[in-house]
């Protein structure tokens, strides 16, 4: 019985980990799009007003990444 519960818990953790990795992929693509758009604005017309919101979103993405890392560590430690 304990072995079955352990296997199910491991399977559930694996599913959560894959979901977090897919969300991480979305965040990386968003970060890349943000970088390209800000850089294009800087090169194309010198639009400096895009830099501050771009930096704010980058910091928010960093915070989400740190939160996910701590969650994965907590999930791994509970095993």
N, C-alpha and C positions, 0 to 999 in steps of 0.2 A: 504494500500500500504506500509506504513512504517513498519507494523508488518511483512509483507512478506519479505521485505528487511532485517529486523532484524533477522528473522529466517534463511534466506539464509546465512547471514554473520556468524551467530553462527555455522551453519553446516560447513561452509568453515573453520572456526577456529578450529572446532573439527577435521576435516580431517587433517589439518596441525599439530595439536597437536599429533594425532596418528602417523603420519609420523615421527615426531621428536622423539617420544618414541621408534619406531622401529629402528631408526638410533642410539638412545642411547643404545638399546640392542646390536646392532652390535659393538658399541664402548666398551661396557662392556666385551663382548666376546673377542674382540681383546686385551683388557687390561689383561684379564685372561690368554690368550694364551701367551702374551708377558711375563708376570710374571713367568709362568711355564717354558718357554723356558730359560729365564735368570737364574732362580733358578736351573734348571737342568744342565745348563752349569757350574754354580758355584759348585754344588755338585759333578757332574760327573768328571770334569777334571780341575776345578779351572780356567776356562776361564773367566778372569776378563775383557777382551776386549768387552764382550757383555753388561756389566753393563752401560756404558756411552750411547751407542745408545738406550738402553732400557729406560733409564731415560729421554733421549731427546724425545722419542716417547710418554712417559707418560706425560710429560709436554705439548706436543702438544695436546694430548687427553684432558687434563685438560683445555686448552685454548678453545677447541671446546665446551666442556661442559659449560664453563662460557658464551661463546657466545650464546649458545642455551638457557641458563637460562635467559639471558638478553632479548633475543628475545621473549621468552614466557611471561616475565613480561611486555614487551612493548605491546605485543598483548593483554594481559589481561587488561592493563590500557587503551587501546584505545576503550574499550567497553563502 
